[in-house]
Every structure is written in structure tokens, then in C-alpha cells.
Amino acid sequence: MNTSRIPWGWVWIFVATASLVLGVATYDRWWPSAQRFISSTIANRKTKSSAEEHEGHDHGDDSHAHEGHEHAHDETNSLELTPQARGNIGLTAEFVRPLALQTFQRTITVPGIVTERPGRTLAEVSTPMAGVITHVHAVQGEAVEPGTLLFQIRITAEALVSTQTELLKTVGEIDVESREIARLTKATEGGAIPQKTLLERQYTKEKLEVMLGAHREALRLLGLSERQIDDITQQRKLLRELQIVAPLPDDHSHEELKLTDQAVRPVSFREPQSSAPEASASVAKTHPLILQEVKVHKGQTVAAGETLAVLADFADLFIEGQAFEQDLPLLSKAAKEGWKVTAVFEEAGNQVQSVPGLELVYSANAIHADSRTLPFFVRLPNEIEKQNGTTDKQRFVEWRYRLGQRLQLLVPVEEWPDRLVLPVDAVARDGADYFVFQQNGDHFDRVPVKVDYRDSRSVVIANDGSIFPGDIVALRGAHQMQMALKNKAGGGADPHAGHNH
């Protein structure tokens, strides 16, 4: 093969063009790493050059030890803080940390209020039948566990009394028929009584058993549990007292009435302590309910379906945010991306408490006609902040978040990866210039930076080589240190490092 005829010039042009196209196509993959490597290399070379120059300098005369080295340690832009000064501005070790690239979320601020979860936070406890309140066991405002006895009622409902009576009557008749069938069976075997008489008795018993089943279903419909009905049939005593307990918020398997395939539970009934161990285990794992309101008193006559009390479950609440109509596309994007919302509560002493990582549940499908705002809802898990008891073994708890609390919601609308992000207190402003304070031994050097974005909480610094990931900077107190530098200079500090014009 004659290689002299190969157009090498065109081959190199083709290879260079292909490499250029490939580099442009994969720019976002290799350029950030290359930029960081180049910046780090330049910084290392500068540090090494300064160190070599400092080693070669004659230190025989202390008065000239720093002559010609203002670029390494400029006194006009360097500040030494005493331990007391650090404490005064809150510059603890927690707020002097190295920088790291992170993903920044640009947010919008929306007002919000803590609200209940409709159908879940509040629950009414009612009686399925008429009666007289004989005892009120709980006190309004008390924290009660699911399964706790709340009320005792002496039953006066005619339907329950008559149905129980018919049940016991039917049970007695079945017993009589069973004994008669046993007697006729022996007589029929000997031929003394015709078979037809025995069959008639058996048919009668079957009819009674059908009636017994109907009475049991009627008692279930009135609110009695299967165990209570069995107690009535076994002990042959009418149920005279109804015991109503606090229901479980989510799990009702141990106390539901199963008439058909669909579970029905009109009210909770207290079961014997020895029974239903599964229920006791479930109760132990639940959180307390607050007896928000007690609507009856001892000796009061109540009708069927009357509300006795209102229970509140504050363990899981909603935050209702009020966004403007034009914010609807931003909310939709945040929900689609699965971005988490941050709640900001104002506390005493101008302190704020941030609760990040909250789930955006849904946005309303209607805009308020008057305010032109769009409600949206964020899930707020709650926690017990304080609890105490009384001498009569009553328990009262205080939840951290309460209905009606006002707050601000930070809703993400955009994400910027690989950014240098600082708290707003870490950046000082002087006219058109912004500064951060980088730790340099026992000093803090003021470094000018370019700000790409700034809001009320965070500042995004341009990664242009003024500071690098890994540099240790002060994360608070920048304004105070800026004022200290001005006072040190006897006036306004020149941001151009001594170039007075």
C-alpha cells in the first residue's frame, strides 16, 4: 500500500473537527470538572509561588519582614477577631466551614396557615341508641388513647330492649325444641311415634334458628358487637349499659361490625380487658387524641345519634397556602418534579424555625373569586412538644403546631446544580461590591465576589475563581466584620485594596 498518496492533511482536519463536535456535545459533562481542576491548579501555583518568595526573603530585620508582601497579607482587607468578638457575632465553629458545591433551589414565598385535614382531624363520638348518661369518664382538653372509656349510658331504647327480649325468647324456644327432638328421636326408633311428628319438630327448630339469626343481625345493626351478643345468649341477661370508648383513627378491624362484605361501625364499644389482645397492641402504637369538646353531662338523656363529644387528631395536619393566580404554572411544575416545600414559622425574638422536606399534596381546582388566590395544601407532620399529668391521672399534651398558626411557605420553582450557596449573613455589601470573609490562619481576609442571585435567605456566588470549593469562610457576621474593617481604616474601606484616586 502506498501511504504517500493518503491525504493526511484532510485526515487531521476530519479528526480535529470530530473532536471539536464531540467536545461541544459533551460540554456539560467535562467542563465543570475541568474548570475546578484549572482553578485549583492556579490557586496552588499562587500559594507555592508566594511561599517560595517568602522563604527566599531576608528576615534578619523584623521591621522589613513583610515588605513587598502586601499581596499575600493585605492589612486593609484582613481582620483578626478576638474570641469575645466571635462570640458577639455568633461566629462559632458551626459557622466557619469549607464551601461545597450544591444544588440551589430558587423559591417563591407564599403565605400559609395551619389547618385541619377535613374528615380526619376531627371526629364526633355519638350514641347509636337512646339512653341516660350515667358517667362521664373524660375531661374536656384531656389527651386519651384510642380504646379509653369515655361515657357510660343506661340504655332506654325500646328497639334494643325488645330485640334482646325476642333474642332470649327465641334461644329458649330452640332449647325446648332441641330437647323434644332428642326425646322423639328415641321414640321414633322404637316405632311408638310416627316419623312425621319428628320432622315437624325439626322444621320448627330450623324456623327458630332463622329467627335467631335475624335477631342477631338486628342487634348488630343497633351497634352491638358479636361478643356482646354471644354474652347475652350465654348468660341469658339483657344488656342494660352501653360503654362508649375513643375510636382508633385508622384501624377499626377489632371493633367493626361486619354485616355484609362492607364493614360498618356506627360506634365503638368497650370490650372486656381479657379479650382482643390485637386491639391492645394496636392501641399501644397509636398517638393520643385530644377531647376537644364534651357536649353531655351526667344524668342527661340522649337520643339515638346524638353527639356526645368531639375528638381531635393533631398528629397530621395541613398547611393551606394562598398563591396568586399567575403562580399556578410554578406550583404545577413543583408538584410534577416532586420538589419539597419548606415551612418557615416566626418565633419570639425575631427567630425563625424552618421545617424542610414537606410534601405538596394537591392544589385546589377553583380560584377564590374575591381574593383571586389559589389554595394549595402541604402535609405537616406534627409532634408532641409538652405533656403533663394531674393527681387524678389525667393527661394533657401540647402539640408543636396548632390550628390557625400563620407561616410562610418556600415553594421551589427552579433548580441550579453545582453552585456555591451561602447564607445571606455570610455576604457583606458595600455599594456595588459584595464580599465574603475567608479564613486565613487566625485572620479573616475580605474577598470580593460576584453574586449571581440573592434572596432573603441565601446568596448564590459565581464560581469564577474568586473563591473555590473547599475554601473556609465565615457563614455569618459578614456585615459586622465589614464595619470593623471600615473602623480599622478610620473611614470607609476602599474595596479596590488601597488604590485611592
C-alpha positions in Angstrom: 0.0 0.0 0.0 1.3 3.4 -1.0 1.0 5.6 2.1 2.4 8.6 0.3 -1.0 9.1 -1.5 -3.0 9.2 1.7 -4.3 12.8 2.2 -3.0 13.2 5.7 -3.9 16.9 5.8 -7.6 16.1 5.3 -7.4 13.2 7.8 -6.2 15.6 10.6 -8.8 18.2 9.7 -11.5 15.5 10.0 -10.2 14.2 13.3 -9.9 17.8 14.7 -13.5 18.6 13.5 -14.9 15.4 15.0 -13.1 16.1 18.4 -14.5 19.6 18.5 -18.1 18.4 17.8 -17.8 15.7 20.4 -16.4 18.2 23.0 -19.2 20.6 22.4 -21.8 17.8 22.6 -20.5 16.6 26.0 -19.7 20.1 27.3 -21.9 19.8 30.4 -20.1 16.6 31.5 -16.4 17.6 31.4 -16.3 21.4 31.6 -17.2 21.8 35.4 -14.6 19.3 36.4 -12.0 20.8 34.1 -12.9 24.3 35.4 -12.4 23.2 39.0 -9.1 21.4 38.2 -7.8 24.5 36.4 -8.9 26.9 39.2 -7.4 24.6 41.8 -4.1 24.3 39.9 -3.8 28.1 39.6 -4.5 28.6 43.3 -1.9 26.0 44.2 0.7 27.6 42.0 0.0 31.0 43.5 0.3 29.6 47.0 3.5 27.8 46.2 5.0 30.9 44.5 4.2 33.1 47.5 5.7 30.5 49.9 8.9 30.3 47.8 9.2 34.1 47.6 8.6 34.3 51.4 11.3 31.7 52.1 13.9 33.5 49.9 13.3 36.8 51.7 15.8 38.1 54.3 14.1 38.0 57.7 17.1 39.5 59.5 15.4 42.8 60.0 11.9 42.3 61.6 10.8 45.8 60.6 11.1 44.8 56.9 9.8 41.2 57.3 6.6 41.9 55.4 8.0 44.5 53.0 6.8 43.8 49.4 4.3 41.1 50.5 1.1 43.1 50.7 -0.5 40.8 48.1 -0.1 37.8 50.5 -1.5 39.5 53.5 -3.2 42.9 52.9 -3.8 44.5 56.3 -6.5 46.8 54.8 -8.6 43.7 53.9 -7.7 41.4 56.8 -9.3 41.3 60.2 -8.3 39.4 63.3 -11.2 38.6 65.7 -10.8 38.0 69.4 -12.8 35.1 70.9 -15.1 37.7 72.5 -15.8 39.3 69.1 -16.5 35.9 67.6 -19.0 35.2 70.3 -20.6 38.6 69.9 -21.5 37.9 66.3 -22.2 34.2 66.8 -19.3 33.1 64.7 -18.9 29.6 66.3 -17.2 26.6 64.8 -20.5 25.6 63.3 -20.5 28.8 61.1 -16.9 28.6 59.9 -16.9 25.8 57.4 -15.4 25.0 53.9 -17.5 25.7 50.9 -19.0 22.9 48.8 -20.9 22.8 45.5 -24.6 22.1 46.0 -27.9 22.3 44.1 -29.7 25.6 44.8 -33.5 25.8 44.6 -34.9 29.2 43.7 -38.2 29.6 45.6 -41.2 31.8 45.8 -42.6 32.8 49.2 -46.3 32.2 49.8 -48.3 32.9 53.0 -49.9 29.9 54.7 -51.9 28.9 57.7 -52.1 25.6 59.6 -55.5 23.9 59.0 -57.2 20.6 59.8 -57.4 17.7 57.4 -61.1 17.5 56.5 -62.6 14.2 57.6 -59.5 13.1 59.5 -58.6 15.7 62.2 -62.0 15.9 63.9 -64.2 13.0 64.8 -67.6 13.0 66.5 -68.4 10.4 69.1 -72.2 9.6 69.1 -74.5 7.1 70.6 -76.5 4.8 68.3 -79.4 4.5 70.7 -81.3 6.5 73.4 -80.3 6.4 77.0 -79.3 8.3 80.1 -75.7 9.3 80.8 -74.6 7.6 84.0 -70.9 8.5 84.0 -68.5 10.9 82.1 -65.0 9.5 82.4 -63.0 12.0 80.4 -62.5 15.8 80.9 -62.5 18.3 78.1 -59.0 19.0 76.9 -57.7 15.7 78.1 -55.5 13.5 76.0 -56.9 10.0 75.7 -55.6 6.9 74.0 -57.8 5.0 71.5 -59.9 2.5 73.4 -60.2 4.7 76.5 -63.6 4.6 78.2 -65.4 7.9 77.6 -69.0 7.5 78.6 -71.4 5.0 80.2 -75.0 5.1 79.2 -78.0 3.3 80.7 -80.0 2.0 77.7 -83.6 3.1 77.4 -84.0 2.4 73.7 -87.2 0.4 73.2 -85.9 -1.2 70.0 -82.8 -2.6 71.7 -84.7 -3.9 74.7 -87.4 -5.6 72.6 -84.9 -7.1 70.2 -82.8 -8.5 73.1 -86.0 -9.9 74.6 -87.0 -11.6 71.4 -83.5 -13.0 71.1 -83.6 -14.6 74.5 -87.1 -15.9 73.9 -86.0 -17.5 70.6 -83.0 -19.0 72.3 -85.2 -20.5 74.9 -87.6 -22.0 72.4 -84.7 -23.5 70.5 -83.6 -25.2 73.7 -87.1 -26.6 74.2 -87.3 -27.9 70.7 -83.9 -29.5 70.9 -84.9 -31.5 74.0 -88.1 -32.5 72.4 -86.4 -33.7 69.2 -84.0 -35.7 71.3 -86.9 -37.4 73.1 -88.9 -38.0 69.8 -85.8 -39.5 68.1 -85.7 -42.3 70.6 -89.4 -42.8 70.4 -89.4 -42.9 66.6 -86.7 -45.5 66.6 -89.0 -47.8 68.6 -91.9 -47.2 66.3 -94.1 -45.6 69.1 -94.3 -42.2 67.3 -94.6 -41.7 63.5 -91.6 -40.1 61.7 -93.8 -37.2 60.5 -94.0 -35.8 64.1 -90.2 -35.8 64.4 -89.8 -34.0 61.1 -92.3 -31.3 62.1 -90.3 -30.6 65.2 -87.1 -30.4 63.2 -88.7 -27.9 60.8 -89.9 -25.8 63.8 -86.4 -25.7 65.2 -85.0 -24.6 61.8 -87.5 -21.8 61.7 -86.5 -20.7 65.1 -82.8 -20.7 64.2 -83.6 -18.5 61.2 -85.4 -16.1 63.6 -82.4 -16.2 65.9 -80.1 -15.2 63.1 -82.4 -12.3 62.2 -82.4 -11.1 65.8 -78.6 -11.2 65.9 -78.3 -9.2 62.7 -80.8 -6.7 64.2 -78.7 -6.3 67.3 -75.5 -5.8 65.2 -77.3 -3.1 63.2 -78.2 -1.4 66.5 -74.5 -1.3 67.4 -73.7 -4.4 69.4 -70.6 -6.4 68.8 -70.5 -10.2 68.1 -69.0 -10.8 71.5 -71.7 -8.8 73.3 -74.5 -10.8 71.5 -72.8 -14.0 72.5 -72.7 -12.9 76.1 -76.4 -12.2 76.0 -77.3 -15.6 74.6 -74.9 -17.5 77.0 -75.7 -15.6 80.2 -79.4 -15.0 79.3 -79.2 -11.4 80.6 -80.2 -8.3 78.8 -77.6 -5.6 78.1 -78.5 -2.6 80.2 -75.4 -0.4 80.0 -73.5 0.9 77.0 -69.8 1.8 77.3 -68.5 4.1 74.6 -64.7 4.4 74.0 -62.4 6.6 72.0 -62.1 5.1 68.5 -58.9 4.3 66.7 -58.1 6.9 64.0 -57.1 4.4 61.3 -57.5 0.8 62.4 -61.0 -0.4 63.2 -60.6 -4.1 62.4 -61.1 -5.2 66.0 -64.3 -3.3 66.5 -66.0 -3.1 63.1 -69.5 -4.7 62.6 -69.4 -6.9 59.6 -73.0 -7.3 58.3 -72.0 -7.7 54.7 -68.8 -7.5 52.7 -68.7 -3.8 53.6 -67.6 -3.0 57.2 -70.0 -0.9 59.2 -69.0 0.7 62.6 -71.6 3.2 64.0 -69.9 3.4 67.4 -67.1 1.9 69.5 -68.0 -0.4 72.4 -65.6 -1.3 75.2 -64.7 -5.0 75.1 -63.6 -7.0 78.2 -59.9 -6.4 79.0 -59.0 -10.1 78.6 -60.3 -10.1 75.0 -59.0 -8.7 71.8 -55.2 -8.7 72.5 -54.7 -7.4 69.0 -56.7 -4.3 69.8 -54.5 -3.6 72.9 -51.3 -3.9 70.7 -52.8 -1.5 68.2 -53.8 1.0 70.8 -50.2 0.9 72.3 -48.8 2.0 68.9 -51.2 5.0 68.4 -50.9 8.6 69.4 -53.2 10.3 71.9 -56.4 12.1 70.8 -57.5 15.4 72.3 -61.0 15.5 73.8 -61.8 18.8 72.1 -65.3 19.2 73.3 -67.7 17.3 75.7 -71.3 18.0 74.9 -73.1 16.0 77.6 -73.2 15.7 81.3 -74.1 13.1 83.9 -77.8 12.4 84.2 -78.6 13.8 80.7 -81.0 12.0 78.5 -79.6 11.5 74.9 -81.4 10.4 71.8 -80.1 8.0 69.2 -77.4 9.5 67.0 -76.8 12.5 69.4 -73.1 13.7 69.5 -71.5 13.1 72.9 -68.0 14.5 72.3 -65.6 15.8 69.6 -62.1 14.2 69.4 -59.2 15.8 67.6 -56.3 14.0 66.0 -53.5 16.6 65.6 -50.7 14.2 64.6 -51.1 15.0 60.9 -52.2 18.4 59.7 -52.4 20.5 56.5 -50.9 23.9 55.7 -53.1 25.8 53.4 -51.1 28.1 51.1 -52.5 31.0 49.2 -50.8 31.5 45.9 -51.5 34.1 43.3 -53.3 33.0 40.1 -50.2 33.6 38.0 -48.2 31.2 40.2 -50.3 28.2 39.1 -47.7 27.0 36.4 -44.9 27.2 39.1 -47.0 25.1 41.5 -47.7 22.6 38.8 -44.0 22.3 38.0 -43.1 21.8 41.7 -45.7 19.1 42.1 -44.6 17.4 38.8 -40.9 17.4 39.8 -41.6 16.2 43.3 -39.8 19.1 44.9 -40.3 19.5 48.7 -41.7 22.6 50.3 -40.2 24.4 53.3 -42.4 26.0 56.0 -41.0 29.0 58.0 -42.5 29.8 61.3 -41.8 33.1 63.1 -41.0 32.7 66.8 -40.3 35.1 69.7 -37.2 37.3 69.5 -37.3 37.5 65.6 -36.2 33.9 65.5 -37.5 31.6 62.7 -38.0 27.9 62.6 -37.6 26.2 59.2 -39.4 22.9 58.5 -38.0 21.5 55.2 -39.0 18.4 53.2 -42.8 18.9 53.3 -44.9 17.2 50.7 -47.1 19.2 48.3 -50.3 17.2 48.4 -52.6 19.0 45.9 -53.8 22.3 44.6 -57.4 23.4 44.6 -59.4 23.3 41.3 -61.0 26.7 41.9 -59.6 30.2 42.4 -61.2 32.4 45.1 -63.4 34.9 43.3 -62.7 37.7 45.8 -59.0 37.4 46.6 -58.0 35.8 43.3 -55.8 33.4 45.2 -55.3 29.7 44.6 -55.3 27.4 47.7 -52.9 24.6 47.8 -52.2 22.1 50.6 -49.0 20.8 52.2 -48.8 17.9 54.6 -47.5 18.9 58.0 -46.5 16.0 60.4 -46.9 17.1 64.0 -45.2 16.1 67.2 -45.9 16.4 70.9 -43.9 19.3 72.5 -45.0 19.0 76.1 -47.2 16.8 78.3 -48.1 16.6 81.9 -50.4 14.8 84.2 -52.6 15.6 87.2 -53.1 13.9 90.6 -56.2 12.1 89.3 -54.2 10.5 86.5 -55.5 12.8 83.8 -53.1 13.6 80.9 -52.7 16.8 79.0 -50.5 17.3 76.0 -49.4 20.3 73.8 -48.7 19.8 70.1 -45.9 21.8 68.4 -48.1 23.0 65.5 -51.6 24.3 66.2 -54.6 25.1 64.0 -54.6 28.8 62.9 -50.8 29.3 63.1 -49.6 31.6 60.3 -46.3 31.0 58.4 -44.5 31.4 55.1 -44.1 28.6 52.6 -41.0 28.4 50.3 -42.1 26.7 47.1 -39.2 25.6 44.8 -39.7 26.8 41.2 -36.2 26.2 39.7 -33.1 24.1 40.4 -29.5 25.2 39.7 -26.9 22.4 40.1 -23.3 22.8 41.2 -23.5 26.3 42.8 -21.7 28.0 45.7 -24.5 28.9 48.1 -24.0 30.9 51.2 -26.4 32.2 53.9 -27.4 35.8 53.4 -25.5 36.8 56.6 -22.2 35.4 55.0 -22.1 38.2 52.4 -21.5 41.9 53.0 -22.4 44.6 50.6 -20.7 47.9 50.0 -22.2 49.8 47.2 -22.0 47.7 44.1 -19.5 45.3 45.7 -20.1 42.1 47.6 -17.6 40.5 49.9 -17.1 37.2 51.9 -14.6 36.7 54.6 -12.2 33.8 54.1 -10.3 32.3 57.0 -6.5 32.7 56.7 -4.9 31.3 59.8 -6.1 33.5 62.7 -7.3 36.2 60.3 -10.3 36.6 58.0 -9.5 38.1 54.6 -12.1 40.0 52.8 -12.6 38.6 49.3 -14.7 40.4 46.6 -17.2 38.1 44.9 -19.8 38.2 42.1 -23.4 37.5 43.2 -25.5 35.6 40.7 -28.6 35.5 42.8 -29.8 36.8 46.2 -33.0 36.4 48.1 -34.0 36.9 51.8 -32.3 33.7 52.9 -29.5 32.7 50.5 -26.8 34.1 48.1 -25.5 32.3 45.1 -21.8 33.1 44.4 -20.4 32.9 40.9 -17.8 30.1 40.6 -15.3 32.5 38.8 -12.1 31.8 40.7 -12.5 34.4 43.4 -13.3 31.6 45.9 -13.2 27.9 45.4 -14.9 24.8 46.8 -13.1 23.9 49.9 -12.2 27.4 51.0 -13.2 28.1 54.6 -15.4 31.2 55.0 -17.5 32.8 57.7 -21.1 31.9 57.3 -22.4 34.7 59.4 -21.4 38.1 60.7 -20.1 39.5 57.4 -21.8 42.9 57.8 -20.2 43.3 61.3 -16.8 42.3 60.0 -17.2 44.8 57.1 -18.0 47.6 59.6 -15.0 46.5 61.7 -12.7 46.9 58.7 -14.0 50.4 58.0 -13.5 51.4 61.6 -10.0 49.9 61.4 -9.2 52.0 58.4 -10.6 55.2 60.0 -13.3 55.5 57.5 -14.8 53.8 54.5 -12.6 50.9 53.5 -11.6 51.0 49.8 -12.9 47.9 48.1 -10.1 48.3 45.5 -7.4 47.3 48.0 -5.6 50.7 48.5 -6.0 52.2 45.1 -7.2 55.6 46.2 -8.0 58.0 43.4 
